[in-house]
Amino acid sequence: MSNETAEALEVWIDQDLCTGDGICVQYAPEVFELDIDGLAYVKGPAAEGEEAELLQSPGATVPVPLALVRDVADSAKDCPGDCIHVRRRADHVEVYGPDAE
């Protein structure tokens, strides 16, 4: 793992670019979910014994659990719509996704 994956990361989806293929949900169903509109959204952390809340507001971000960094990064790399953005929480620099350097 690189140093970037050891840092606190967050992820968001640009629904305007989402193609609804669901690749992200296949990689990390704990973080992503397809809604009834056919687009992918991030899910907020679930309280114990409850389902995670689907965050539908534009630009909504959720923390990336350390155990899922690779899966979330792979979903950003393989997304056909290039709509998944993973960035460092500290400085908001994108580390995976279409705007990653």
Backbone as a printed PyTorch tensor [residue, N CA C, xyz], in Angstrom:
tensor([[[  0.8320,  -1.1920,   0.0000],
         [  0.0000,   0.0000,   0.0000],
         [  0.8690,   1.2450,   0.0000]],

        [[  0.4040,   2.2460,  -0.6970],
         [  1.1550,   3.4920,  -0.7190],
         [  0.8220,   4.3180,   0.5090]],

        [[  1.6060,   5.3850,   0.7380],
         [  1.3390,   6.2680,   1.8580],
         [ -0.0330,   6.9100,   1.7450]],

        [[ -0.5010,   7.1430,   0.5080],
         [ -1.7910,   7.7980,   0.3070],
         [ -2.9330,   6.9870,   0.9080]],

        [[ -2.8330,   5.6580,   0.8360],
         [ -3.9210,   4.8330,   1.3310],
         [ -3.9330,   4.7750,   2.8510]],

        [[ -2.8400,   5.1490,   3.5030],
         [ -2.8010,   5.1450,   4.9590],
         [ -3.4190,   6.4170,   5.5310]],

        [[ -3.6120,   7.4320,   4.7020],
         [ -4.1960,   8.6850,   5.1510],
         [ -5.7190,   8.5800,   5.1420]],

        [[ -6.3700,   9.4670,   5.8970],
         [ -7.8220,   9.4990,   5.9020],
         [ -8.3240,   9.9830,   4.5430]],

        [[ -9.1980,   9.1970,   3.9440],
         [ -9.7420,   9.5140,   2.6310],
         [-11.2530,   9.6470,   2.7110]],

        [[-11.8080,  10.3710,   1.7440],
         [-13.2560,  10.4550,   1.5970],
         [-13.5920,  10.2620,   0.1280]],

        [[-14.8290,   9.9010,  -0.1400],
         [-15.2500,   9.6340,  -1.5160],
         [-16.5850,  10.3180,  -1.7800]],

        [[-16.7450,  10.7510,  -3.0320],
         [-18.0280,  11.2890,  -3.4770],
         [-18.2440,  10.9010,  -4.9300]],

        [[-19.5040,  10.9680,  -5.3650],
         [-19.8720,  10.6000,  -6.7340],
         [-20.5340,  11.7970,  -7.4040]],

        [[-20.1160,  12.0640,  -8.6340],
         [-20.7590,  13.0940,  -9.4510],
         [-21.8790,  12.4110, -10.2370]],

        [[-23.1120,  12.5360,  -9.7540],
         [-24.2350,  11.8520, -10.3980],
         [-24.4850,  12.3380, -11.8220]],

        [[-24.0460,  13.5380, -12.1690],
         [-24.2200,  14.0240, -13.5400],
         [-23.4350,  13.1780, -14.5360]],

        [[-22.4010,  12.5010, -14.0660],
         [-21.5710,  11.6670, -14.9440],
         [-21.8160,  10.1740, -14.7550]],

        [[-22.5820,   9.8090, -13.7410],
         [-22.8040,   8.3920, -13.4230],
         [-23.5730,   7.7160, -14.5540]],

        [[-23.0780,   6.5460, -14.9720],
         [-23.7190,   5.7770, -16.0340],
         [-24.6350,   4.6900, -15.4770]],

        [[-24.5930,   4.4860, -14.1630],
         [-25.4590,   3.4950, -13.5420],
         [-25.0400,   2.0560, -13.7630]],

        [[-23.7900,   1.8350, -14.1460],
         [-23.3110,   0.4690, -14.3890],
         [-23.2300,  -0.3580, -13.1060]],

        [[-23.0200,   0.2870, -11.9780],
         [-22.9950,  -0.4210, -10.7020],
         [-21.6800,  -1.0950, -10.3710]],

        [[-20.6230,  -0.7830, -11.1110],
         [-19.3170,  -1.3770, -10.8200],
         [-18.8790,  -1.0200,  -9.4040]],

        [[-19.1540,   0.2130,  -8.9900],
         [-18.7660,   0.6440,  -7.6450],
         [-19.4560,  -0.1950,  -6.5810]],

        [[-20.7240,  -0.5220,  -6.8040],
         [-21.4760,  -1.3210,  -5.8380],
         [-20.9010,  -2.7320,  -5.7620]],

        [[-20.4430,  -3.2530,  -6.8950],
         [-19.8210,  -4.5820,  -6.9010],
         [-18.5240,  -4.5770,  -6.0950]],

        [[-17.7290,  -3.5180,  -6.2360],
         [-16.4610,  -3.4200,  -5.5120],
         [-16.6560,  -3.1550,  -4.0170]],

        [[-17.5340,  -2.2230,  -3.6810],
         [-17.6600,  -1.7860,  -2.2830],
         [-19.1170,  -1.4940,  -1.9230]],

        [[-19.9380,  -2.5320,  -1.7440],
         [-21.3470,  -2.3160,  -1.4160],
         [-21.5530,  -1.6440,  -0.0580]],

        [[-20.5300,  -1.6490,   0.7700],
         [-20.6120,  -0.9770,   2.0680],
         [-20.5780,   0.5440,   1.9160]],

        [[-20.0500,   1.0080,   0.7740],
         [-19.8520,   2.4450,   0.5470],
         [-20.7950,   2.9920,  -0.5160]],

        [[-21.1230,   2.1830,  -1.5220],
         [-21.9180,   2.6460,  -2.6660],
         [-23.2280,   1.8750,  -2.7790]],

        [[-24.2210,   2.5490,  -3.3610],
         [-25.5120,   1.8940,  -3.6090],
         [-26.1840,   2.5580,  -4.8040]],

        [[-26.8550,   1.7390,  -5.6220],
         [-27.6600,   2.2750,  -6.7140],
         [-29.0320,   2.6100,  -6.1600]],

        [[-29.5370,   3.7880,  -6.4960],
         [-30.8540,   4.2010,  -6.0340],
         [-31.8880,   3.8640,  -7.1040]],

        [[-33.1290,   4.1180,  -6.7930],
         [-34.2340,   3.8370,  -7.7110],
         [-34.0910,   4.5930,  -9.0310]],

        [[-33.3680,   5.7230,  -9.0120],
         [-33.1550,   6.4910, -10.2440],
         [-32.0800,   5.8790, -11.1420]],

        [[-31.4610,   4.7670, -10.6880],
         [-30.4560,   4.0730, -11.4820],
         [-29.0600,   4.6350, -11.3470]],

        [[-28.8770,   5.6330, -10.4780],
         [-27.5660,   6.2470, -10.2780],
         [-26.9550,   5.7790,  -8.9600]],

        [[-25.6320,   5.8260,  -8.9020],
         [-24.9210,   5.4240,  -7.6920],
         [-24.7730,   6.6070,  -6.7440]],

        [[-24.8300,   6.2890,  -5.4570],
         [-24.6550,   7.2780,  -4.3900],
         [-23.7720,   6.6560,  -3.3140]],

        [[-23.1780,   7.5220,  -2.4970],
         [-22.4210,   7.0370,  -1.3450],
         [-23.3890,   6.8310,  -0.1890]],

        [[-22.9720,   5.9530,   0.7320],
         [-23.7900,   5.6640,   1.9030],
         [-23.0590,   6.1390,   3.1500]],

        [[-23.7880,   6.8090,   4.0140],
         [-23.2220,   7.2570,   5.2760],
         [-22.9950,   6.0800,   6.2050]],

        [[-22.1150,   6.2560,   7.1920],
         [-21.8650,   5.1740,   8.1490],
         [-23.1600,   4.7690,   8.8580]],

        [[-23.3510,   3.4810,   9.0130],
         [-24.5650,   2.9730,   9.6550],
         [-24.3910,   2.9130,  11.1670]],

        [[-25.4570,   3.2750,  11.8640],
         [-25.4700,   3.0840,  13.3140],
         [-25.6180,   1.5780,  13.5640]],

        [[-25.1610,   1.1330,  14.6970],
         [-25.2110,  -0.2960,  14.9950],
         [-26.6390,  -0.8080,  14.8960]],

        [[-26.8120,  -1.8790,  14.1210],
         [-28.1150,  -2.4910,  13.9510],
         [-29.0060,  -1.7910,  12.9340]],

        [[-28.5080,  -0.7660,  12.2680],
         [-29.3060,  -0.0440,  11.2800],
         [-28.6240,  -0.0860,   9.9230]],

        [[-29.4260,   0.1810,   8.8780],
         [-28.8670,   0.2670,   7.5300],
         [-28.2140,   1.6240,   7.3170]],

        [[-27.2020,   1.6440,   6.4790],
         [-26.5310,   2.9020,   6.1430],
         [-27.4790,   3.7830,   5.3450]],

        [[-27.3950,   5.0840,   5.5750],
         [-28.2610,   6.0420,   4.8880],
         [-27.6560,   6.4240,   3.5450]],

        [[-28.4740,   6.3930,   2.5050],
         [-28.0670,   6.8180,   1.1740],
         [-28.0150,   8.3440,   1.1600]],

        [[-26.8600,   8.9000,   0.8010],
         [-26.6910,  10.3520,   0.7960],
         [-26.9150,  10.8810,  -0.6130]],

        [[-28.0360,  11.5370,  -0.8180],
         [-28.4250,  11.9530,  -2.1630],
         [-28.1390,  13.4190,  -2.4800]],

        [[-27.6240,  14.1690,  -1.5370],
         [-27.3280,  15.5720,  -1.8480],
         [-26.0740,  15.6340,  -2.7230]],

        [[-26.0730,  16.5280,  -3.7280],
         [-24.9230,  16.6340,  -4.6370],
         [-23.6260,  16.9030,  -3.8720]],

        [[-22.5930,  16.1440,  -4.2100],
         [-21.2900,  16.3360,  -3.5860],
         [-21.1550,  15.7390,  -2.1990]],

        [[-22.1510,  14.9710,  -1.7530],
         [-22.0770,  14.3490,  -0.4240],
         [-20.8630,  13.4280,  -0.3490]],

        [[-20.0970,  13.5370,   0.7160],
         [-18.9020,  12.7150,   0.8980],
         [-19.0640,  11.8230,   2.1110]],

        [[-18.3620,  10.7010,   2.0710],
         [-18.2920,   9.8030,   3.2250],
         [-16.8410,   9.3780,   3.4030]],

        [[-16.4470,   9.0990,   4.6400],
         [-15.1010,   8.5830,   4.8640],
         [-14.9470,   7.2020,   4.2360]],

        [[-13.7500,   6.9190,   3.7590],
         [-13.4480,   5.5960,   3.2100],
         [-12.8470,   4.7570,   4.3370]],

        [[-13.5270,   3.6790,   4.7350],
         [-12.9510,   2.8130,   5.7700],
         [-11.6170,   2.2390,   5.2910]],

        [[-10.6420,   2.2080,   6.1720],
         [ -9.2990,   1.7560,   5.7990],
         [ -9.3290,   0.3750,   5.1420]],

        [[-10.1760,  -0.4990,   5.6190],
         [-10.2550,  -1.8560,   5.0610],
         [-10.7920,  -1.8660,   3.6320]],

        [[-11.4300,  -0.7680,   3.2130],
         [-12.0450,  -0.7230,   1.8740],
         [-11.3380,   0.2180,   0.9120]],

        [[-10.1910,   0.7460,   1.3010],
         [ -9.4870,   1.7090,   0.4420],
         [ -9.2030,   1.1210,  -0.9310]],

        [[ -8.6840,  -0.0790,  -0.9940],
         [ -8.3460,  -0.6820,  -2.2880],
         [ -9.5990,  -0.8710,  -3.1400]],

        [[-10.6940,  -1.3510,  -2.5450],
         [-11.9300,  -1.5730,  -3.3030],
         [-12.5010,  -0.2500,  -3.8270]],

        [[-12.4850,   0.7810,  -2.9950],
         [-12.9970,   2.0840,  -3.4150],
         [-12.0970,   2.6770,  -4.5020]],

        [[-10.7870,   2.5420,  -4.3480],
         [ -9.8500,   3.0330,  -5.3640],
         [-10.0600,   2.3020,  -6.6880]],

        [[-10.2430,   0.9840,  -6.6260],
         [-10.4790,   0.2170,  -7.8520],
         [-11.7890,   0.6250,  -8.5170]],

        [[-12.8070,   0.9270,  -7.7130],
         [-14.0710,   1.3570,  -8.3060],
         [-13.8980,   2.6850,  -9.0370]],

        [[-13.0920,   3.5900,  -8.4670],
         [-12.8310,   4.8710,  -9.1240],
         [-12.0630,   4.6680, -10.4300]],

        [[-11.1030,   3.7560, -10.4150],
         [-10.2990,   3.5050, -11.6150],
         [-11.1130,   2.8490, -12.7250]],

        [[-12.0370,   1.9530, -12.3520],
         [-12.7820,   1.1790, -13.3470],
         [-14.1330,   1.7710, -13.7290]],

        [[-14.5300,   2.8510, -13.0890],
         [-15.8340,   3.4550, -13.3540],
         [-15.8930,   3.9740, -14.7970]],

        [[-16.8650,   3.4990, -15.6010],
         [-16.9460,   3.9510, -16.9910],
         [-17.3690,   5.4190, -17.1200]],

        [[-18.0060,   5.9700, -16.0930],
         [-18.4370,   7.3550, -16.1520],
         [-17.4260,   8.3300, -15.5760]],

        [[-16.3120,   7.7980, -15.0420],
         [-15.2980,   8.6460, -14.3930],
         [-15.9490,   9.6210, -13.4160]],

        [[-16.8390,   9.1070, -12.5750],
         [-17.6000,   9.9820, -11.6880],
         [-17.2700,   9.7990, -10.2100]],

        [[-16.3590,   8.8870,  -9.8780],
         [-16.0240,   8.6120,  -8.4830],
         [-14.7460,   9.3520,  -8.1310]],

        [[-14.8230,  10.1470,  -7.0840],
         [-13.7080,  10.9780,  -6.6510],
         [-13.2920,  10.5880,  -5.2380]],

        [[-12.0370,  10.1690,  -5.0840],
         [-11.4900,   9.8150,  -3.7720],
         [-10.3980,  10.8200,  -3.4560]],

        [[-10.5460,  11.4890,  -2.3280],
         [ -9.5860,  12.5320,  -1.9910],
         [ -9.1840,  12.4320,  -0.5270]],

        [[ -8.0120,  13.0330,  -0.2550],
         [ -7.5530,  13.1060,   1.1320],
         [ -8.4650,  14.0530,   1.8950]],

        [[ -8.8240,  13.6760,   3.0900],
         [ -9.7050,  14.5300,   3.8930],
         [ -8.9740,  15.7850,   4.3670]],

        [[ -7.6770,  15.6710,   4.5930],
         [ -6.9160,  16.7870,   5.1650],
         [ -6.8370,  17.9860,   4.2280]],

        [[ -6.5820,  17.7350,   2.9330],
         [ -6.3740,  18.8560,   2.0080],
         [ -7.2360,  18.7840,   0.7450]],

        [[ -8.1190,  17.7840,   0.6700],
         [ -9.0570,  17.6090,  -0.4460],
         [ -8.3620,  17.3810,  -1.7870]],

        [[ -7.1390,  16.8880,  -1.7720],
         [ -6.4400,  16.5380,  -3.0160],
         [ -6.9280,  15.1620,  -3.4610]],

        [[ -7.3750,  15.0870,  -4.7150],
         [ -7.8770,  13.8250,  -5.2500],
         [ -6.7230,  12.8610,  -5.4850]],

        [[ -6.8740,  11.6250,  -4.9730],
         [ -5.8240,  10.6190,  -5.1170],
         [ -6.2430,   9.4880,  -6.0540]],

        [[ -7.5550,   9.2990,  -6.2410],
         [ -8.0950,   8.3270,  -7.2060],
         [ -9.2950,   8.9790,  -7.8590]],

        [[ -9.4380,   8.7590,  -9.1510],
         [-10.5610,   9.3420,  -9.8760],
         [-10.0790,  10.2050, -11.0200]],

        [[-11.0050,  10.8360, -11.7350],
         [-10.6730,  11.5590, -12.9570],
         [ -9.7730,  12.7800, -12.7320]],

        [[ -9.7820,  13.3560, -11.5420],
         [ -8.9510,  14.5410, -11.2790],
         [ -7.6690,  14.2430, -10.5080]],

        [[ -7.3740,  12.9340, -10.3290],
         [ -6.1490,  12.5510,  -9.5960],
         [ -4.9300,  12.8980, -10.4330]],

        [[ -3.8860,  13.3410,  -9.7610],
         [ -2.6420,  13.7160, -10.4690],
         [ -1.7560,  12.5230, -10.6660]]])
